[in-house]
Amino acid sequence: MISPFIKPRALDGSQIKAASEFHGHSGPFLVLGLRMGQLALRLLDARGYFDLRCVVKVRWSPPQSCIIDGIQFSTGCTMGKRNIEIIEQGEGIAAVFSDGEKSLRIQVKSSVLRLISRALRIGTAERLIEDLLSAADDELFDYQMRCEEAPSKDLKS
């Protein structure tokens, strides 16, 4: 299915507000999810909604799991359409986005996770959000693109 809608590839204030309303509040993990999703849209040249699949590896509890809502909101990959899958992971956060031909693995840098953990502990997470929004992608994430192998076809049939 092809959606008539196209997900934006850059964040603006109205998208951040809408994502915060979708999630229930703003927070650093929501912002990271938004950034991850938009990076995937740009690098995979995807429209969002139906032409993308995502597997997220994360601790399946807040606040880390809030990243899932950011990814859902920014890409249109949703639990209801079953084009997003969550895999429980103890440490670290990573996601693999695929358009069927290429895949992109994005991992949140451990230094960023430590920064967020500290900000949450001392109550400065709201101030950190602006830094996360303005940071370059490679300051937040390690990422790598791969070509997916086409399924082999039996030429005898």
VEXDREN-2710 file (C-alpha; in Angstrom, 1 decimal):
% VEXDREN-2710
k/r/px/py/pz
1/MET/0.0/0.0/0.0
2/ILE/1.2/3.5/-0.8
3/SER/0.1/6.3/1.5
4/PRO/-0.9/9.7/0.0
5/PHE/0.9/11.2/2.9
6/ILE/4.7/11.9/3.3
7/LYS/6.3/12.1/6.7
8/PRO/8.5/15.3/7.1
9/ARG/12.2/14.8/7.1
10/ALA/13.1/17.7/9.4
11/LEU/11.7/18.6/12.8
12/ASP/9.9/21.9/13.5
13/GLY/8.1/23.2/16.5
14/SER/4.7/22.0/15.4
15/GLN/5.9/18.4/14.9
16/ILE/7.6/18.4/18.3
17/LYS/4.4/19.7/19.9
18/ALA/2.3/17.1/18.0
19/ALA/4.7/14.3/19.0
20/SER/4.6/15.5/22.6
21/GLU/0.7/15.4/22.5
22/PHE/0.8/11.9/21.0
23/HIS/3.2/10.7/23.7
24/GLY/1.7/12.7/26.6
25/HIS/4.8/14.8/27.3
26/SER/8.1/15.8/25.9
27/GLY/11.3/14.1/26.9
28/PRO/14.8/13.3/25.7
29/PHE/14.0/9.8/24.6
30/LEU/11.0/10.9/22.6
31/VAL/13.2/13.5/20.8
32/LEU/15.9/10.8/20.1
33/GLY/13.2/8.6/18.5
34/LEU/12.0/11.5/16.4
35/ARG/15.6/12.2/15.3
36/MET/16.2/8.5/14.5
37/GLY/13.1/8.2/12.4
38/GLN/13.8/11.3/10.4
39/LEU/17.4/10.2/9.8
40/ALA/16.1/6.9/8.5
41/LEU/13.5/8.7/6.2
42/ARG/16.3/10.9/4.7
43/LEU/19.0/8.2/4.2
44/LEU/16.6/5.6/2.9
45/ASP/14.7/8.2/0.8
46/ALA/11.4/6.8/2.3
47/ARG/8.0/8.4/2.4
48/GLY/7.1/6.8/5.7
49/TYR/3.9/5.0/6.8
50/PHE/4.0/1.9/4.5
51/ASP/7.4/1.8/2.7
52/LEU/9.5/1.3/5.9
53/ARG/9.9/-1.4/8.6
54/CYS/11.6/-0.9/11.9
55/VAL/13.0/-3.2/14.6
56/VAL/13.8/-1.4/17.8
57/LYS/16.1/-2.9/20.4
58/VAL/15.5/-1.2/23.8
59/ARG/14.8/-1.8/27.4
60/TRP/11.0/-2.2/27.3
61/SER/10.2/0.3/30.1
62/PRO/10.1/4.0/30.5
63/PRO/11.9/6.3/30.0
64/GLN/14.0/4.4/27.5
65/SER/11.0/2.9/25.7
66/CYS/9.7/6.4/25.1
67/ILE/12.0/6.3/22.0
68/ILE/9.5/4.0/20.4
69/ASP/6.8/6.7/20.3
70/GLY/9.2/9.1/18.7
71/ILE/10.0/6.5/16.0
72/GLN/6.4/5.7/15.5
73/PHE/5.4/9.4/15.2
74/SER/8.3/10.4/12.9
75/THR/8.1/7.4/10.5
76/GLY/4.6/6.2/10.5
77/CYS/5.8/2.7/11.4
78/THR/3.2/1.7/14.0
79/MET/2.3/-1.2/16.2
80/GLY/-1.2/-1.3/14.5
81/LYS/0.2/-1.7/11.0
82/ARG/2.8/-4.2/12.5
83/ASN/5.7/-2.5/10.6
84/ILE/7.5/-1.9/13.9
85/GLU/8.8/-4.6/16.2
86/ILE/10.3/-4.2/19.6
87/ILE/13.0/-6.5/21.0
88/GLU/13.9/-6.3/24.7
89/GLN/17.5/-5.3/25.2
90/GLY/19.1/-4.7/28.6
91/GLU/21.6/-2.0/27.6
92/GLY/21.9/0.4/24.8
93/ILE/19.3/1.5/22.2
94/ALA/19.4/0.7/18.5
95/ALA/17.0/0.4/15.6
96/VAL/17.2/-1.1/12.1
97/PHE/15.1/0.5/9.4
98/SER/14.4/-1.2/6.1
99/ASP/12.8/-0.3/2.9
100/GLY/13.1/-3.8/1.4
101/GLU/16.3/-2.9/-0.6
102/LYS/18.4/-1.2/1.9
103/SER/18.6/-1.2/5.7
104/LEU/20.0/1.4/8.1
105/ARG/21.2/0.5/11.6
106/ILE/21.1/3.4/14.0
107/GLN/22.5/3.1/17.5
108/VAL/22.3/5.8/20.2
109/LYS/25.8/6.6/21.4
110/SER/26.5/5.4/24.9
111/SER/27.8/8.9/25.8
112/VAL/24.4/10.4/24.9
113/LEU/22.6/7.7/27.0
114/ARG/24.9/8.7/29.9
115/LEU/24.2/12.4/29.4
116/ILE/20.4/11.7/29.4
117/SER/20.6/9.5/32.5
118/ARG/22.5/12.3/34.4
119/ALA/20.0/14.9/33.2
120/LEU/17.1/12.8/34.4
121/ARG/18.7/12.2/37.7
122/ILE/19.4/15.9/38.4
123/GLY/16.3/17.3/36.8
124/THR/17.8/19.1/33.8
125/ALA/16.2/16.9/31.1
126/GLU/14.0/19.8/29.7
127/ARG/17.2/21.8/29.0
128/LEU/18.8/18.8/27.4
129/ILE/16.0/18.5/24.8
130/GLU/17.2/21.7/23.0
131/ASP/20.7/20.3/22.7
132/LEU/19.4/17.0/21.4
133/LEU/17.3/18.9/18.8
134/SER/20.2/21.0/17.6
135/ALA/23.0/18.3/17.7
136/ALA/24.4/16.8/14.5
137/ASP/23.2/13.3/13.7
138/ASP/26.7/11.9/14.2
139/GLU/26.9/13.5/17.6
140/LEU/23.9/11.4/18.7
141/PHE/24.1/8.2/16.7
142/ASP/26.4/5.7/15.1
143/TYR/24.8/4.5/11.9
144/GLN/25.5/2.3/9.0
145/MET/23.7/1.6/5.7
146/ARG/23.5/-1.9/4.2
147/CYS/22.1/-3.3/1.0
148/GLU/19.7/-6.1/1.6
149/GLU/20.2/-9.3/-0.4
150/ALA/17.2/-10.1/-2.6
151/PRO/15.6/-13.4/-1.8
152/SER/17.0/-16.2/-4.0
153/LYS/14.5/-17.5/-6.6
154/ASP/14.4/-21.0/-7.8
155/LEU/14.8/-20.7/-11.6
156/LYS/13.5/-24.3/-12.1
157/SER/9.9/-23.6/-11.2
END
